[in-house]
Each structure stands twice: as C-alpha cells, then as structure tokens.
Amino acid sequence: MKKILSVLSNYGYWGVELTGPMIKLEQAGYELVFATPKGARPIALPPSYDEKYWDPPLGTCVNSRFDVEQVKSIKDSPKLDHPINISEWMPERPYFSSQNFIREWEKYFKIVRERHEEL
C-alpha cells in the first residue's frame, strides 16, 4: 500500500480539510501517515464540525451535514492517536528576532548535521 505523509497542526485543523482528501485517498488505496510538529495528537477545531457554524467573513454556514458527520467520525479515531513527531526529524528553527539568534542558528545547524549523519 502506498503511503502519504499528512502533516497537521498542533493547534487544530479544519475538519473537512482533512477528511475530504483523506477519504478519497483511502478509497484509492492510499494509507495516510499523520505527523505533527511536536508529536501531539491533532485536534479538529470545534467550529469545523458544528453544522450551525456561521462564518462571519463569508456570511454563511460553511459546514454541511455530510461534512460534519465525516469529521465527527474521524476526529476521535485511533488513526490520529500517535502522529510522527516532526521535531525528532528536524529541530524547530529559531526566530530571527530572538535575542540569541546567531547562537541558536548555529545550534540549529549543528543538530541538523548530527541528525543527517545518523541517517
């Protein structure tokens, strides 16, 4: 079975943005492997599975009953229980405005080199 790496936020995802493609890809014979920046279980944003959610900028309800049912069927699924921790593959880059940016930047590249040598 072919696999697809699906990277999700640690801060929440919009439900149908995951379930729509995921269901179609699984029907086509693919397996989705989930990853998050820190390895935390991804969480569907509550408005994304609220059938009555009214999107102010769009001025309309954006979640169909079908989409809400799909999101609810996946959001607590064990498929999302143990995502890959991306920070174990690659460290988080320092912010350019951090006080010790140069030292943090050097440390970042040292870690990247060490992990690359491990491969």
Jmol script that loads the backbone (N, CA, C; Angstrom):
load data "model"
ATOM      1  N   MET A   1       0.846  -1.183   0.000  1.00  0.00           N
ATOM      2  CA  MET A   1       0.000   0.000   0.000  1.00  0.00           C
ATOM      3  C   MET A   1       0.887   1.242   0.000  1.00  0.00           C
ATOM      4  N   LYS A   2       0.564   2.192  -0.853  1.00  0.00           N
ATOM      5  CA  LYS A   2       1.309   3.448  -0.906  1.00  0.00           C
ATOM      6  C   LYS A   2       0.889   4.320   0.268  1.00  0.00           C
ATOM      7  N   LYS A   3       1.869   5.063   0.802  1.00  0.00           N
ATOM      8  CA  LYS A   3       1.604   5.913   1.960  1.00  0.00           C
ATOM      9  C   LYS A   3       1.773   7.380   1.593  1.00  0.00           C
ATOM     10  N   ILE A   4       1.010   8.212   2.272  1.00  0.00           N
ATOM     11  CA  ILE A   4       1.088   9.658   2.101  1.00  0.00           C
ATOM     12  C   ILE A   4       1.279  10.279   3.480  1.00  0.00           C
ATOM     13  N   LEU A   5       2.318  11.095   3.617  1.00  0.00           N
ATOM     14  CA  LEU A   5       2.555  11.799   4.868  1.00  0.00           C
ATOM     15  C   LEU A   5       1.623  13.008   4.918  1.00  0.00           C
ATOM     16  N   SER A   6       0.814  13.080   5.954  1.00  0.00           N
ATOM     17  CA  SER A   6      -0.132  14.173   6.133  1.00  0.00           C
ATOM     18  C   SER A   6       0.269  14.937   7.389  1.00  0.00           C
ATOM     19  N   VAL A   7       0.706  16.173   7.212  1.00  0.00           N
ATOM     20  CA  VAL A   7       1.177  16.992   8.325  1.00  0.00           C
ATOM     21  C   VAL A   7       0.039  17.886   8.808  1.00  0.00           C
ATOM     22  N   LEU A   8      -0.253  17.783  10.095  1.00  0.00           N
ATOM     23  CA  LEU A   8      -1.324  18.562  10.707  1.00  0.00           C
ATOM     24  C   LEU A   8      -0.751  19.448  11.811  1.00  0.00           C
ATOM     25  N   SER A   9      -1.439  20.528  12.089  1.00  0.00           N
ATOM     26  CA  SER A   9      -1.029  21.478  13.117  1.00  0.00           C
ATOM     27  C   SER A   9      -1.221  20.894  14.511  1.00  0.00           C
ATOM     28  N   ASN A  10      -0.406  21.356  15.453  1.00  0.00           N
ATOM     29  CA  ASN A  10      -0.624  21.034  16.864  1.00  0.00           C
ATOM     30  C   ASN A  10      -1.704  21.918  17.466  1.00  0.00           C
ATOM     31  N   TYR A  11      -2.152  22.923  16.736  1.00  0.00           N
ATOM     32  CA  TYR A  11      -3.099  23.904  17.266  1.00  0.00           C
ATOM     33  C   TYR A  11      -4.512  23.714  16.735  1.00  0.00           C
ATOM     34  N   GLY A  12      -4.742  22.682  15.968  1.00  0.00           N
ATOM     35  CA  GLY A  12      -6.070  22.403  15.453  1.00  0.00           C
ATOM     36  C   GLY A  12      -6.118  22.466  13.945  1.00  0.00           C
ATOM     37  N   TYR A  13      -6.990  21.647  13.368  1.00  0.00           N
ATOM     38  CA  TYR A  13      -7.153  21.618  11.911  1.00  0.00           C
ATOM     39  C   TYR A  13      -8.639  21.782  11.598  1.00  0.00           C
ATOM     40  N   TRP A  14      -8.915  22.304  10.409  1.00  0.00           N
ATOM     41  CA  TRP A  14     -10.297  22.418   9.957  1.00  0.00           C
ATOM     42  C   TRP A  14     -10.719  21.040   9.464  1.00  0.00           C
ATOM     43  N   GLY A  15     -11.733  20.482  10.072  1.00  0.00           N
ATOM     44  CA  GLY A  15     -12.117  19.096   9.874  1.00  0.00           C
ATOM     45  C   GLY A  15     -12.163  18.595   8.443  1.00  0.00           C
ATOM     46  N   VAL A  16     -12.953  19.244   7.596  1.00  0.00           N
ATOM     47  CA  VAL A  16     -13.154  18.746   6.238  1.00  0.00           C
ATOM     48  C   VAL A  16     -11.889  18.893   5.381  1.00  0.00           C
ATOM     49  N   GLU A  17     -10.961  19.770   5.792  1.00  0.00           N
ATOM     50  CA  GLU A  17      -9.703  19.878   5.059  1.00  0.00           C
ATOM     51  C   GLU A  17      -8.862  18.614   5.229  1.00  0.00           C
ATOM     52  N   LEU A  18      -9.147  17.859   6.274  1.00  0.00           N
ATOM     53  CA  LEU A  18      -8.505  16.553   6.441  1.00  0.00           C
ATOM     54  C   LEU A  18      -9.389  15.451   5.866  1.00  0.00           C
ATOM     55  N   THR A  19     -10.647  15.416   6.282  1.00  0.00           N
ATOM     56  CA  THR A  19     -11.492  14.273   5.929  1.00  0.00           C
ATOM     57  C   THR A  19     -11.804  14.183   4.439  1.00  0.00           C
ATOM     58  N   GLY A  20     -12.004  15.323   3.794  1.00  0.00           N
ATOM     59  CA  GLY A  20     -12.318  15.291   2.355  1.00  0.00           C
ATOM     60  C   GLY A  20     -11.257  14.553   1.553  1.00  0.00           C
ATOM     61  N   PRO A  21     -10.001  15.040   1.574  1.00  0.00           N
ATOM     62  CA  PRO A  21      -8.949  14.339   0.833  1.00  0.00           C
ATOM     63  C   PRO A  21      -8.644  12.947   1.395  1.00  0.00           C
ATOM     64  N   MET A  22      -8.677  12.812   2.736  1.00  0.00           N
ATOM     65  CA  MET A  22      -8.324  11.535   3.354  1.00  0.00           C
ATOM     66  C   MET A  22      -9.239  10.407   2.868  1.00  0.00           C
ATOM     67  N   ILE A  23     -10.520  10.642   2.876  1.00  0.00           N
ATOM     68  CA  ILE A  23     -11.462   9.598   2.475  1.00  0.00           C
ATOM     69  C   ILE A  23     -11.259   9.221   1.012  1.00  0.00           C
ATOM     70  N   LYS A  24     -11.079  10.217   0.154  1.00  0.00           N
ATOM     71  CA  LYS A  24     -10.850   9.931  -1.269  1.00  0.00           C
ATOM     72  C   LYS A  24      -9.546   9.172  -1.474  1.00  0.00           C
ATOM     73  N   LEU A  25      -8.498   9.561  -0.775  1.00  0.00           N
ATOM     74  CA  LEU A  25      -7.207   8.886  -0.923  1.00  0.00           C
ATOM     75  C   LEU A  25      -7.269   7.451  -0.404  1.00  0.00           C
ATOM     76  N   GLU A  26      -7.937   7.242   0.722  1.00  0.00           N
ATOM     77  CA  GLU A  26      -8.074   5.885   1.255  1.00  0.00           C
ATOM     78  C   GLU A  26      -8.894   5.010   0.305  1.00  0.00           C
ATOM     79  N   GLN A  27      -9.927   5.584  -0.295  1.00  0.00           N
ATOM     80  CA  GLN A  27     -10.727   4.829  -1.271  1.00  0.00           C
ATOM     81  C   GLN A  27      -9.881   4.439  -2.484  1.00  0.00           C
ATOM     82  N   ALA A  28      -8.874   5.264  -2.786  1.00  0.00           N
ATOM     83  CA  ALA A  28      -7.994   4.983  -3.923  1.00  0.00           C
ATOM     84  C   ALA A  28      -6.849   4.050  -3.548  1.00  0.00           C
ATOM     85  N   GLY A  29      -6.817   3.584  -2.287  1.00  0.00           N
ATOM     86  CA  GLY A  29      -5.827   2.602  -1.878  1.00  0.00           C
ATOM     87  C   GLY A  29      -4.610   3.161  -1.170  1.00  0.00           C
ATOM     88  N   TYR A  30      -4.642   4.414  -0.774  1.00  0.00           N
ATOM     89  CA  TYR A  30      -3.517   5.009  -0.061  1.00  0.00           C
ATOM     90  C   TYR A  30      -3.736   4.934   1.451  1.00  0.00           C
ATOM     91  N   GLU A  31      -2.624   4.911   2.165  1.00  0.00           N
ATOM     92  CA  GLU A  31      -2.674   4.984   3.625  1.00  0.00           C
ATOM     93  C   GLU A  31      -2.089   6.327   4.033  1.00  0.00           C
ATOM     94  N   LEU A  32      -2.807   7.081   4.858  1.00  0.00           N
ATOM     95  CA  LEU A  32      -2.282   8.342   5.357  1.00  0.00           C
ATOM     96  C   LEU A  32      -1.524   8.093   6.649  1.00  0.00           C
ATOM     97  N   VAL A  33      -0.328   8.642   6.717  1.00  0.00           N
ATOM     98  CA  VAL A  33       0.504   8.599   7.914  1.00  0.00           C
ATOM     99  C   VAL A  33       0.521  10.023   8.447  1.00  0.00           C
ATOM    100  N   PHE A  34       0.125  10.203   9.692  1.00  0.00           N
ATOM    101  CA  PHE A  34      -0.019  11.541  10.238  1.00  0.00           C
ATOM    102  C   PHE A  34       1.217  11.978  11.009  1.00  0.00           C
ATOM    103  N   ALA A  35       1.494  13.273  10.924  1.00  0.00           N
ATOM    104  CA  ALA A  35       2.614  13.878  11.643  1.00  0.00           C
ATOM    105  C   ALA A  35       2.183  15.257  12.120  1.00  0.00           C
ATOM    106  N   THR A  36       2.743  15.652  13.272  1.00  0.00           N
ATOM    107  CA  THR A  36       2.524  16.999  13.791  1.00  0.00           C
ATOM    108  C   THR A  36       3.877  17.557  14.220  1.00  0.00           C
ATOM    109  N   PRO A  37       4.004  18.876  14.321  1.00  0.00           N
ATOM    110  CA  PRO A  37       5.295  19.476  14.659  1.00  0.00           C
ATOM    111  C   PRO A  37       5.907  18.956  15.958  1.00  0.00           C
ATOM    112  N   LYS A  38       5.090  18.694  16.969  1.00  0.00           N
ATOM    113  CA  LYS A  38       5.607  18.247  18.271  1.00  0.00           C
ATOM    114  C   LYS A  38       5.167  16.837  18.637  1.00  0.00           C
ATOM    115  N   GLY A  39       4.467  16.155  17.738  1.00  0.00           N
ATOM    116  CA  GLY A  39       4.017  14.797  18.012  1.00  0.00           C
ATOM    117  C   GLY A  39       2.731  14.717  18.808  1.00  0.00           C
ATOM    118  N   ALA A  40       2.086  15.858  19.046  1.00  0.00           N
ATOM    119  CA  ALA A  40       0.813  15.854  19.780  1.00  0.00           C
ATOM    120  C   ALA A  40      -0.314  15.387  18.863  1.00  0.00           C
ATOM    121  N   ARG A  41      -1.313  14.783  19.452  1.00  0.00           N
ATOM    122  CA  ARG A  41      -2.466  14.318  18.680  1.00  0.00           C
ATOM    123  C   ARG A  41      -3.165  15.517  18.057  1.00  0.00           C
ATOM    124  N   PRO A  42      -3.414  15.477  16.759  1.00  0.00           N
ATOM    125  CA  PRO A  42      -4.111  16.599  16.127  1.00  0.00           C
ATOM    126  C   PRO A  42      -5.571  16.664  16.567  1.00  0.00           C
ATOM    127  N   ILE A  43      -6.078  17.881  16.673  1.00  0.00           N
ATOM    128  CA  ILE A  43      -7.431  18.113  17.165  1.00  0.00           C
ATOM    129  C   ILE A  43      -8.223  18.896  16.117  1.00  0.00           C
ATOM    130  N   ALA A  44      -9.418  18.411  15.826  1.00  0.00           N
ATOM    131  CA  ALA A  44     -10.305  19.140  14.912  1.00  0.00           C
ATOM    132  C   ALA A  44     -10.837  20.375  15.633  1.00  0.00           C
ATOM    133  N   LEU A  45     -10.786  21.516  14.958  1.00  0.00           N
ATOM    134  CA  LEU A  45     -11.327  22.741  15.541  1.00  0.00           C
ATOM    135  C   LEU A  45     -12.848  22.592  15.692  1.00  0.00           C
ATOM    136  N   PRO A  46     -13.395  22.863  16.876  1.00  0.00           N
ATOM    137  CA  PRO A  46     -14.833  22.668  17.097  1.00  0.00           C
ATOM    138  C   PRO A  46     -15.748  23.336  16.071  1.00  0.00           C
ATOM    139  N   PRO A  47     -15.463  24.557  15.606  1.00  0.00           N
ATOM    140  CA  PRO A  47     -16.372  25.124  14.593  1.00  0.00           C
ATOM    141  C   PRO A  47     -16.409  24.309  13.300  1.00  0.00           C
ATOM    142  N   SER A  48     -15.367  23.518  13.058  1.00  0.00           N
ATOM    143  CA  SER A  48     -15.313  22.759  11.805  1.00  0.00           C
ATOM    144  C   SER A  48     -16.222  21.539  11.799  1.00  0.00           C
ATOM    145  N   TYR A  49     -16.795  21.195  12.949  1.00  0.00           N
ATOM    146  CA  TYR A  49     -17.777  20.107  12.966  1.00  0.00           C
ATOM    147  C   TYR A  49     -19.073  20.541  13.652  1.00  0.00           C
ATOM    148  N   ASP A  50     -19.346  21.834  13.538  1.00  0.00           N
ATOM    149  CA  ASP A  50     -20.591  22.405  14.028  1.00  0.00           C
ATOM    150  C   ASP A  50     -21.442  22.767  12.802  1.00  0.00           C
ATOM    151  N   GLU A  51     -22.512  22.028  12.626  1.00  0.00           N
ATOM    152  CA  GLU A  51     -23.354  22.231  11.440  1.00  0.00           C
ATOM    153  C   GLU A  51     -23.976  23.632  11.395  1.00  0.00           C
ATOM    154  N   LYS A  52     -24.056  24.281  12.540  1.00  0.00           N
ATOM    155  CA  LYS A  52     -24.666  25.615  12.597  1.00  0.00           C
ATOM    156  C   LYS A  52     -23.628  26.737  12.586  1.00  0.00           C
ATOM    157  N   TYR A  53     -22.348  26.387  12.445  1.00  0.00           N
ATOM    158  CA  TYR A  53     -21.308  27.425  12.464  1.00  0.00           C
ATOM    159  C   TYR A  53     -21.490  28.388  11.294  1.00  0.00           C
ATOM    160  N   TRP A  54     -21.576  29.657  11.624  1.00  0.00           N
ATOM    161  CA  TRP A  54     -21.767  30.734  10.653  1.00  0.00           C
ATOM    162  C   TRP A  54     -20.431  31.440  10.495  1.00  0.00           C
ATOM    163  N   ASP A  55     -19.868  31.411   9.312  1.00  0.00           N
ATOM    164  CA  ASP A  55     -18.583  32.051   9.050  1.00  0.00           C
ATOM    165  C   ASP A  55     -18.818  33.544   8.792  1.00  0.00           C
ATOM    166  N   PRO A  56     -18.385  34.413   9.721  1.00  0.00           N
ATOM    167  CA  PRO A  56     -18.660  35.847   9.572  1.00  0.00           C
ATOM    168  C   PRO A  56     -18.137  36.462   8.258  1.00  0.00           C
ATOM    169  N   PRO A  57     -16.884  36.198   7.852  1.00  0.00           N
ATOM    170  CA  PRO A  57     -16.436  36.823   6.606  1.00  0.00           C
ATOM    171  C   PRO A  57     -17.232  36.369   5.377  1.00  0.00           C
ATOM    172  N   LEU A  58     -17.654  35.111   5.376  1.00  0.00           N
ATOM    173  CA  LEU A  58     -18.414  34.601   4.233  1.00  0.00           C
ATOM    174  C   LEU A  58     -19.904  34.889   4.346  1.00  0.00           C
ATOM    175  N   GLY A  59     -20.357  35.133   5.568  1.00  0.00           N
ATOM    176  CA  GLY A  59     -21.762  35.435   5.784  1.00  0.00           C
ATOM    177  C   GLY A  59     -22.675  34.257   5.510  1.00  0.00           C
ATOM    178  N   THR A  60     -22.192  33.056   5.791  1.00  0.00           N
ATOM    179  CA  THR A  60     -22.999  31.862   5.533  1.00  0.00           C
ATOM    180  C   THR A  60     -22.525  30.706   6.416  1.00  0.00           C
ATOM    181  N   CYS A  61     -23.367  29.690   6.506  1.00  0.00           N
ATOM    182  CA  CYS A  61     -22.978  28.430   7.151  1.00  0.00           C
ATOM    183  C   CYS A  61     -22.014  27.708   6.210  1.00  0.00           C
ATOM    184  N   VAL A  62     -20.944  27.184   6.734  1.00  0.00           N
ATOM    185  CA  VAL A  62     -19.939  26.576   5.853  1.00  0.00           C
ATOM    186  C   VAL A  62     -19.827  25.057   5.993  1.00  0.00           C
ATOM    187  N   ASN A  63     -20.524  24.467   6.955  1.00  0.00           N
ATOM    188  CA  ASN A  63     -20.406  23.028   7.190  1.00  0.00           C
ATOM    189  C   ASN A  63     -21.695  22.316   6.825  1.00  0.00           C
ATOM    190  N   SER A  64     -21.620  21.433   5.841  1.00  0.00           N
ATOM    191  CA  SER A  64     -22.792  20.628   5.501  1.00  0.00           C
ATOM    192  C   SER A  64     -22.934  19.492   6.507  1.00  0.00           C
ATOM    193  N   ARG A  65     -24.111  18.921   6.596  1.00  0.00           N
ATOM    194  CA  ARG A  65     -24.351  17.778   7.477  1.00  0.00           C
ATOM    195  C   ARG A  65     -23.409  16.624   7.116  1.00  0.00           C
ATOM    196  N   PHE A  66     -23.222  16.383   5.827  1.00  0.00           N
ATOM    197  CA  PHE A  66     -22.337  15.329   5.349  1.00  0.00           C
ATOM    198  C   PHE A  66     -20.911  15.552   5.854  1.00  0.00           C
ATOM    199  N   ASP A  67     -20.402  16.783   5.695  1.00  0.00           N
ATOM    200  CA  ASP A  67     -19.035  17.089   6.142  1.00  0.00           C
ATOM    201  C   ASP A  67     -18.892  16.944   7.650  1.00  0.00           C
ATOM    202  N   VAL A  68     -19.888  17.429   8.387  1.00  0.00           N
ATOM    203  CA  VAL A  68     -19.859  17.336   9.847  1.00  0.00           C
ATOM    204  C   VAL A  68     -19.820  15.875  10.283  1.00  0.00           C
ATOM    205  N   GLU A  69     -20.619  15.031   9.661  1.00  0.00           N
ATOM    206  CA  GLU A  69     -20.621  13.607  10.013  1.00  0.00           C
ATOM    207  C   GLU A  69     -19.265  12.965   9.718  1.00  0.00           C
ATOM    208  N   GLN A  70     -18.652  13.327   8.586  1.00  0.00           N
ATOM    209  CA  GLN A  70     -17.323  12.780   8.272  1.00  0.00           C
ATOM    210  C   GLN A  70     -16.293  13.207   9.313  1.00  0.00           C
ATOM    211  N   VAL A  71     -16.293  14.492   9.653  1.00  0.00           N
ATOM    212  CA  VAL A  71     -15.326  14.999  10.629  1.00  0.00           C
ATOM    213  C   VAL A  71     -15.520  14.323  11.976  1.00  0.00           C
ATOM    214  N   LYS A  72     -16.762  14.200  12.417  1.00  0.00           N
ATOM    215  CA  LYS A  72     -17.028  13.561  13.714  1.00  0.00           C
ATOM    216  C   LYS A  72     -16.596  12.093  13.714  1.00  0.00           C
ATOM    217  N   SER A  73     -16.679  11.443  12.571  1.00  0.00           N
ATOM    218  CA  SER A  73     -16.284  10.030  12.513  1.00  0.00           C
ATOM    219  C   SER A  73     -14.764   9.855  12.567  1.00  0.00           C
ATOM    220  N   ILE A  74     -14.022  10.901  12.263  1.00  0.00           N
ATOM    221  CA  ILE A  74     -12.559  10.809  12.225  1.00  0.00           C
ATOM    222  C   ILE A  74     -11.902  11.481  13.424  1.00  0.00           C
ATOM    223  N   LYS A  75     -12.493  12.546  13.957  1.00  0.00           N
ATOM    224  CA  LYS A  75     -11.812  13.385  14.945  1.00  0.00           C
ATOM    225  C   LYS A  75     -11.360  12.631  16.194  1.00  0.00           C
ATOM    226  N   ASP A  76     -12.079  11.605  16.600  1.00  0.00           N
ATOM    227  CA  ASP A  76     -11.694  10.818  17.772  1.00  0.00           C
ATOM    228  C   ASP A  76     -11.159   9.439  17.392  1.00  0.00           C
ATOM    229  N   SER A  77     -10.869   9.265  16.122  1.00  0.00           N
ATOM    230  CA  SER A  77     -10.410   7.985  15.610  1.00  0.00           C
ATOM    231  C   SER A  77      -9.014   7.642  16.128  1.00  0.00           C
ATOM    232  N   PRO A  78      -8.741   6.372  16.373  1.00  0.00           N
ATOM    233  CA  PRO A  78      -7.387   5.971  16.767  1.00  0.00           C
ATOM    234  C   PRO A  78      -6.351   6.244  15.673  1.00  0.00           C
ATOM    235  N   LYS A  79      -6.804   6.506  14.428  1.00  0.00           N
ATOM    236  CA  LYS A  79      -5.864   6.828  13.348  1.00  0.00           C
ATOM    237  C   LYS A  79      -5.004   8.033  13.703  1.00  0.00           C
ATOM    238  N   LEU A  80      -5.549   8.924  14.527  1.00  0.00           N
ATOM    239  CA  LEU A  80      -4.843  10.155  14.867  1.00  0.00           C
ATOM    240  C   LEU A  80      -4.091  10.081  16.196  1.00  0.00           C
ATOM    241  N   ASP A  81      -4.103   8.916  16.842  1.00  0.00           N
ATOM    242  CA  ASP A  81      -3.559   8.791  18.194  1.00  0.00           C
ATOM    243  C   ASP A  81      -2.051   8.981  18.312  1.00  0.00           C
ATOM    244  N   HIS A  82      -1.276   8.515  17.373  1.00  0.00           N
ATOM    245  CA  HIS A  82       0.179   8.534  17.539  1.00  0.00           C
ATOM    246  C   HIS A  82       0.860   9.120  16.303  1.00  0.00           C
ATOM    247  N   PRO A  83       0.719  10.428  16.103  1.00  0.00           N
ATOM    248  CA  PRO A  83       1.362  11.019  14.926  1.00  0.00           C
ATOM    249  C   PRO A  83       2.881  11.040  15.076  1.00  0.00           C
ATOM    250  N   ILE A  84       3.545  11.073  13.966  1.00  0.00           N
ATOM    251  CA  ILE A  84       5.003  11.213  13.958  1.00  0.00           C
ATOM    252  C   ILE A  84       5.350  12.586  14.511  1.00  0.00           C
ATOM    253  N   ASN A  85       6.408  12.650  15.286  1.00  0.00           N
ATOM    254  CA  ASN A  85       6.890  13.902  15.850  1.00  0.00           C
ATOM    255  C   ASN A  85       7.928  14.494  14.897  1.00  0.00           C
ATOM    256  N   ILE A  86       7.542  15.519  14.155  1.00  0.00           N
ATOM    257  CA  ILE A  86       8.448  16.114  13.167  1.00  0.00           C
ATOM    258  C   ILE A  86       9.685  16.703  13.831  1.00  0.00           C
ATOM    259  N   SER A  87       9.565  17.198  15.060  1.00  0.00           N
ATOM    260  CA  SER A  87      10.726  17.806  15.720  1.00  0.00           C
ATOM    261  C   SER A  87      11.828  16.786  15.998  1.00  0.00           C
ATOM    262  N   GLU A  88      11.495  15.487  15.974  1.00  0.00           N
ATOM    263  CA  GLU A  88      12.534  14.463  16.109  1.00  0.00           C
ATOM    264  C   GLU A  88      13.314  14.303  14.812  1.00  0.00           C
ATOM    265  N   TRP A  89      12.696  14.674  13.693  1.00  0.00           N
ATOM    266  CA  TRP A  89      13.383  14.627  12.396  1.00  0.00           C
ATOM    267  C   TRP A  89      14.193  15.883  12.157  1.00  0.00           C
ATOM    268  N   MET A  90      13.587  17.009  12.514  1.00  0.00           N
ATOM    269  CA  MET A  90      14.213  18.292  12.244  1.00  0.00           C
ATOM    270  C   MET A  90      13.879  19.249  13.372  1.00  0.00           C
ATOM    271  N   PRO A  91      14.881  19.908  13.922  1.00  0.00           N
ATOM    272  CA  PRO A  91      14.606  20.829  15.026  1.00  0.00           C
ATOM    273  C   PRO A  91      13.849  22.070  14.535  1.00  0.00           C
ATOM    274  N   GLU A  92      13.202  22.719  15.460  1.00  0.00           N
ATOM    275  CA  GLU A  92      12.494  23.952  15.127  1.00  0.00           C
ATOM    276  C   GLU A  92      13.509  25.063  14.901  1.00  0.00           C
ATOM    277  N   ARG A  93      13.328  25.804  13.818  1.00  0.00           N
ATOM    278  CA  ARG A  93      14.255  26.891  13.509  1.00  0.00           C
ATOM    279  C   ARG A  93      14.041  28.053  14.474  1.00  0.00           C
ATOM    280  N   PRO A  94      15.113  28.721  14.867  1.00  0.00           N
ATOM    281  CA  PRO A  94      14.963  29.876  15.759  1.00  0.00           C
ATOM    282  C   PRO A  94      14.346  31.069  15.026  1.00  0.00           C
ATOM    283  N   TYR A  95      13.725  31.924  15.806  1.00  0.00           N
ATOM    284  CA  TYR A  95      13.162  33.158  15.246  1.00  0.00           C
ATOM    285  C   TYR A  95      14.288  34.151  14.976  1.00  0.00           C
ATOM    286  N   PHE A  96      14.190  34.846  13.859  1.00  0.00           N
ATOM    287  CA  PHE A  96      15.211  35.828  13.507  1.00  0.00           C
ATOM    288  C   PHE A  96      15.291  36.961  14.527  1.00  0.00           C
ATOM    289  N   SER A  97      14.223  37.230  15.225  1.00  0.00           N
ATOM    290  CA  SER A  97      14.216  38.326  16.192  1.00  0.00           C
ATOM    291  C   SER A  97      14.567  37.876  17.610  1.00  0.00           C
ATOM    292  N   SER A  98      14.940  36.612  17.785  1.00  0.00           N
ATOM    293  CA  SER A  98      15.274  36.156  19.135  1.00  0.00           C
ATOM    294  C   SER A  98      16.579  36.807  19.598  1.00  0.00           C
ATOM    295  N   GLN A  99      16.700  36.933  20.899  1.00  0.00           N
ATOM    296  CA  GLN A  99      17.828  37.658  21.483  1.00  0.00           C
ATOM    297  C   GLN A  99      19.169  37.001  21.146  1.00  0.00           C
ATOM    298  N   ASN A 100      19.240  35.700  21.150  1.00  0.00           N
ATOM    299  CA  ASN A 100      20.481  34.967  20.859  1.00  0.00           C
ATOM    300  C   ASN A 100      20.414  34.298  19.497  1.00  0.00           C
ATOM    301  N   PHE A 101      19.882  34.983  18.510  1.00  0.00           N
ATOM    302  CA  PHE A 101      19.619  34.361  17.218  1.00  0.00           C
ATOM    303  C   PHE A 101      20.843  33.653  16.632  1.00  0.00           C
ATOM    304  N   ILE A 102      21.986  34.303  16.608  1.00  0.00           N
ATOM    305  CA  ILE A 102      23.172  33.707  15.969  1.00  0.00           C
ATOM    306  C   ILE A 102      23.549  32.402  16.661  1.00  0.00           C
ATOM    307  N   ARG A 103      23.584  32.379  17.988  1.00  0.00           N
ATOM    308  CA  ARG A 103      23.937  31.143  18.714  1.00  0.00           C
ATOM    309  C   ARG A 103      22.873  30.064  18.492  1.00  0.00           C
ATOM    310  N   GLU A 104      21.603  30.450  18.497  1.00  0.00           N
ATOM    311  CA  GLU A 104      20.522  29.482  18.258  1.00  0.00           C
ATOM    312  C   GLU A 104      20.582  28.952  16.827  1.00  0.00           C
ATOM    313  N   TRP A 105      20.931  29.790  15.881  1.00  0.00           N
ATOM    314  CA  TRP A 105      21.062  29.397  14.479  1.00  0.00           C
ATOM    315  C   TRP A 105      22.193  28.386  14.333  1.00  0.00           C
ATOM    316  N   GLU A 106      23.335  28.652  14.990  1.00  0.00           N
ATOM    317  CA  GLU A 106      24.464  27.712  14.954  1.00  0.00           C
ATOM    318  C   GLU A 106      24.060  26.372  15.560  1.00  0.00           C
ATOM    319  N   LYS A 107      23.363  26.418  16.696  1.00  0.00           N
ATOM    320  CA  LYS A 107      22.907  25.187  17.353  1.00  0.00           C
ATOM    321  C   LYS A 107      21.954  24.414  16.448  1.00  0.00           C
ATOM    322  N   TYR A 108      21.055  25.126  15.797  1.00  0.00           N
ATOM    323  CA  TYR A 108      20.102  24.508  14.879  1.00  0.00           C
ATOM    324  C   TYR A 108      20.845  23.713  13.800  1.00  0.00           C
ATOM    325  N   PHE A 109      21.815  24.344  13.144  1.00  0.00           N
ATOM    326  CA  PHE A 109      22.531  23.658  12.066  1.00  0.00           C
ATOM    327  C   PHE A 109      23.409  22.527  12.583  1.00  0.00           C
ATOM    328  N   LYS A 110      23.905  22.629  13.798  1.00  0.00           N
ATOM    329  CA  LYS A 110      24.666  21.532  14.402  1.00  0.00           C
ATOM    330  C   LYS A 110      23.756  20.307  14.575  1.00  0.00           C
ATOM    331  N   ILE A 111      22.556  20.542  15.076  1.00  0.00           N
ATOM    332  CA  ILE A 111      21.597  19.440  15.262  1.00  0.00           C
ATOM    333  C   ILE A 111      21.212  18.845  13.906  1.00  0.00           C
ATOM    334  N   VAL A 112      20.963  19.693  12.915  1.00  0.00           N
ATOM    335  CA  VAL A 112      20.607  19.209  11.577  1.00  0.00           C
ATOM    336  C   VAL A 112      21.729  18.328  11.027  1.00  0.00           C
ATOM    337  N   ARG A 113      22.974  18.764  11.158  1.00  0.00           N
ATOM    338  CA  ARG A 113      24.113  17.952  10.670  1.00  0.00           C
ATOM    339  C   ARG A 113      24.181  16.616  11.391  1.00  0.00           C
ATOM    340  N   GLU A 114      24.020  16.625  12.720  1.00  0.00           N
ATOM    341  CA  GLU A 114      24.081  15.388  13.501  1.00  0.00           C
ATOM    342  C   GLU A 114      22.983  14.415  13.090  1.00  0.00           C
ATOM    343  N   ARG A 115      21.790  14.911  12.898  1.00  0.00           N
ATOM    344  CA  ARG A 115      20.679  14.033  12.502  1.00  0.00           C
ATOM    345  C   ARG A 115      20.866  13.522  11.089  1.00  0.00           C
ATOM    346  N   HIS A 116      21.443  14.335  10.242  1.00  0.00           N
ATOM    347  CA  HIS A 116      21.717  13.918   8.866  1.00  0.00           C
ATOM    348  C   HIS A 116      22.763  12.792   8.863  1.00  0.00           C
ATOM    349  N   GLU A 117      23.777  12.911   9.731  1.00  0.00           N
ATOM    350  CA  GLU A 117      24.806  11.866   9.800  1.00  0.00           C
ATOM    351  C   GLU A 117      24.236  10.556  10.330  1.00  0.00           C
ATOM    352  N   GLU A 118      23.216  10.639  11.203  1.00  0.00           N
ATOM    353  CA  GLU A 118      22.577   9.431  11.750  1.00  0.00           C
ATOM    354  C   GLU A 118      21.864   8.635  10.655  1.00  0.00           C
ATOM    355  N   LEU A 119      21.386   9.352   9.642  1.00  0.00           N
ATOM    356  CA  LEU A 119      20.653   8.678   8.566  1.00  0.00           C
ATOM    357  C   LEU A 119      21.625   7.898   7.735  1.00  0.00           C
TER     358      LEU A 119
END
end "model"
wireframe off; spacefill off
backbone 0.3
color backbone group
